[in-house]
Amino acid sequence: MTVSEVTVYTDGASRGNPGLAGIGLVFFGSDGQEIKRMHRFLGTATNNVAEYTALLTALEQAQTMHVGRLNVFS
């Protein structure tokens, strides 16, 4: 898949700090249509680790999709 421009919304959170943590991401094309949705349980982590893991996951997925321009909202 090759996409010229994508917007991704990311979030990472933990219950406690550290505590049980997870991430969520939603990708949208330039037309506003949802392209991909992901979530992942991280185990025990801090809220900062969860936030950065969400961002890194978004960057990895964008590279896989051959995205030309990525707009990130976290």
TARA-V97023 format. One record per residue. RES is the residue in three letters. PHI is phi in whole degrees, 0 to 359 (* if undefined). PSI is psi as a letter, one per 20 degrees, with the letter a starting at -180 (none if undefined). Layout:
# TARA-V97023
res	phi	psi
RES	PHI	PSI
RES	PHI	PSI
This chain:
# TARA-V97023
res	phi	psi
MET	*	p
THR	236	p
VAL	228	p
SER	287	g
GLU	217	p
VAL	225	q
THR	247	p
VAL	234	p
TYR	252	p
THR	237	q
ASP	206	q
GLY	223	q
ALA	210	q
SER	224	q
ARG	263	o
GLY	94	r
ASN	215	n
PRO	280	r
GLY	187	a
LEU	299	p
ALA	225	q
GLY	201	r
ILE	228	q
GLY	215	q
LEU	217	q
VAL	225	p
PHE	254	p
PHE	233	q
GLY	283	r
SER	296	i
ASP	273	j
GLY	87	i
GLN	280	p
GLU	293	p
ILE	260	g
LYS	204	q
ARG	224	p
MET	219	q
HIS	211	q
ARG	206	p
PHE	278	p
LEU	258	i
GLY	87	b
THR	271	p
ALA	200	r
THR	276	r
ASN	296	h
ASN	293	g
VAL	299	g
ALA	296	g
GLU	299	g
TYR	291	h
THR	296	h
ALA	298	g
LEU	297	g
LEU	298	h
THR	297	g
ALA	298	g
LEU	296	g
GLU	297	g
GLN	295	h
ALA	298	h
GLN	295	g
THR	298	h
MET	275	i
HIS	56	l
VAL	284	p
GLY	283	g
ARG	221	p
LEU	240	p
ASN	259	p
VAL	246	p
PHE	236	p
SER	231	none
